Amino acid sequence: MSSLRPIALVTGASAGIGVALARVFARHGHALAIVARREERLRELADEIAASGAARPLVIAADLARPDCARAIGEAMAAAGVEPQYVINNAGFGLVGTAASRDRNEQLEMIDLNVRALTDLSLAFVDSLARHRGGVLNVGSVAGFLPGPGMAVYYATKAYVLSFSEALHSELKPRGVRVTVLCPGPVPSEFAERAGIKSGGLAPGMLTRSAEQVAEEGYRGLMQGRRVVVPGWPNKVVSLLVRFVPHSVLLRAVDRRQARRRAAQAA
Ligand SMILES: NC(=O)c1ccc[n+]([C@@H]2O[C@H](COP(=O)([O-])OP(=O)(O)OC[C@H]3O[C@@H](n4cnc5c(N)ncnc54)[C@H](OP(=O)(O)O)[C@@H]3O)[C@@H](O)[C@H]2O)c1
């Protein structure tokens, strides 16, 4: 029996989908710990949540691309007398451009964040997740269902998130721990700018959902114990159709789309 209070740990809560996820969890009565590098942004969100009458989130400023991030976050939570009931691995970024033309270190940093930190935080607190009958919500992407020439490393990291989370869903079920992978299509956020995508170049509007819609669907899916959540029916159709299309065809289609985007950006 632990005397530590249960919280929901949300990574990448200084922008975009992470802010929306933190708000949704707070609205549903969960105490929070919020993580990102930009501490000022986290403090503003903590103030806003506290002003709504919810418990003030614990702010943890951390660079999740560092190898010791799970240990540092665990220590910060223990010092505050809390432990995770839910881990929401949302922090992540992408980069457009062919893999051979992009900076290798930046792409490796993407793997450190999107894959390594997500794996570490998914596994580091399993005992406490089981004690509180909680779970893990990992933010993947529709990109995880496809090969991604023109954004190769990003798509590959999201394929990992999908595969790992589905397997973990099955492994942790007997312990009463839910694992859900949330696979959004395009969402207006700081993602595009960080990735090097000029405005308007993210994807067709029909596939686009707001961060709030995505966060709400992710929360509901996790609480229902669903394995995979794809927000919005057009994205669901994409994620189902790609199973029946030969990879050679998908590769050409994604390649052409990314090439068009590069040409539009260069113009
Ligand atoms: N937007 C989309 O179209 C879209 C579509 C599908 C999936 N996704 C996924 O959704 C997740 C959230 O993306 P978003 O759209 O909300 O992007 P965003 O607006 O750029 O937010 C990214 C968040 O990740 C945090 N982060 C980045 N690097 C970090 C690091 N080294 N250490 C700690 N935190 C870090 C950022 O905080 P700091 O910069 O303050 O550290 C920020 O809070 C990502 O996993 C992304 O791949 C996004």
The ligand as a Gaussian input file, in Angstrom:
#p B3LYP/6-31G(d) Opt

LIG

0 1
 N       -0.405000      18.195000     -34.753000
 C       -0.587000      17.150000     -35.533000
 O       -0.965000      17.309000     -36.715000
 C       -0.377000      15.757000     -34.985000
 C       -0.941000      14.681000     -35.707000
 C       -0.759000      13.391000     -35.224000
 C       -0.023000      13.189000     -34.070000
 N        0.530000      14.240000     -33.405000
 C        1.297000      13.963000     -32.189000
 O        0.709000      14.627000     -31.107000
 C        1.696000      14.900000     -30.120000
 C        1.583000      16.353000     -29.687000
 O        1.822000      17.163000     -30.819000
 P        1.214000      18.629000     -30.979000
 O        0.558000      18.684000     -32.299000
 O        0.472000      19.032000     -29.778000
 O        2.605000      19.437000     -31.110000
 P        3.116000      20.809000     -30.404000
 O        2.032000      21.806000     -30.384000
 O        4.385000      21.124000     -31.129000
 O        3.443000      20.347000     -28.903000
 C        4.507000      19.470000     -28.653000
 C        4.706000      19.336000     -27.161000
 O        5.811000      18.425000     -26.941000
 C        6.730000      19.062000     -26.073000
 N        8.110000      18.658000     -26.323000
 C        8.779000      18.719000     -27.500000
 N       10.058000      18.331000     -27.316000
 C       10.189000      18.037000     -25.994000
 C       11.264000      17.600000     -25.176000
 N       12.486000      17.382000     -25.697000
 N       11.061000      17.426000     -23.862000
 C        9.836000      17.671000     -23.319000
 N        8.779000      18.053000     -24.031000
 C        8.948000      18.250000     -25.355000
 C        6.562000      20.562000     -26.339000
 O        6.977000      21.285000     -25.183000
 P        8.328000      22.154000     -25.031000
 O        8.694000      22.643000     -26.395000
 O        7.924000      23.219000     -24.066000
 O        9.329000      21.204000     -24.457000
 C        5.054000      20.657000     -26.521000
 O        4.422000      20.749000     -25.270000
 C        3.030000      14.524000     -30.744000
 O        3.423000      13.250000     -30.278000
 C        2.731000      14.469000     -32.229000
 O        3.584000      13.599000     -32.921000
 C        0.361000      15.525000     -33.836000

